[in-house]
Amino acid sequence: MTTAVDTPALVPGAVILDDTVGARGPWSAIVRAGDVLTIVDLHGNQAVDSLLYAADDHAVRYSAAATVAAQRNLFLTTGSVLRADDGTALMTLVGDEVGNHDTVGGACSQESNTLRYGHHTKHQHACVENFLIEGAKWGLGKRDLVSNINFFMNVPVDADGTLGIVDGLSAPGKRLALRAEIDTLVLVSNCPQINNPCNGFDPTEVRMIVTRPEEER
């Protein structure tokens, strides 16, 4: 395992929250409008599965289809606006040291692991379980889970629509920054997958830093 890099927030400001999410673990927080969430890939090549909800109305939630259609691009990078079905802007990717994040690969589950990798993987913890565990703290259940974002995950799509999960483009200490456009509940699974290269077959911890830009407050 590569030694972790102690990297500050990508967008400077007063630190509101600074958490380390353990390998394979869940995380959640409400990021207030105008605040910025920096996600740090501490050891490199770690997928961070993420869902977004309006903090005061969980029915307003991230939509992969609306986001992709609005930006006319499958992939996320600086300038991408993460939108709900009704077009509401939830968060904007205002900084990105990697340049490409996945919108179509989905979240691993015990069921999909069994289908893709064999029945011997049935017992393995997966992102859907992380989302359900963490989402329950906010009154969210299985029906509230939608297509998610996979930050730091590399899923190239060929001209014929074929896609695959391959080695990531990130590296130790690489960061991205998300500005909340409204008060936004961020739900994360620090992906526990060990059967494909999305985590380099070795899930590792990540860091979540919320800052409040001082010039705006």
Secondary structure, DSSP 4 states (H G I P E B T S, - for coil): -PPP-----SS-SEEEEEEEEPTT-EEEEEEPTT-EEEEEESSSS--EEEEEEETTEEEEEB-HHHHHHHHT-SSB-TT-EEEBTT--EEEEEEEESS--BBSSS----HHHHHHHH-GGGTTS--HHHHHHHHHGGGT--GGG----EEET-B--B-TTS-B--B--S--TTEEEEEEESS-EEEEEEE----SSGGGTTS---EEEEEEE-GGG-
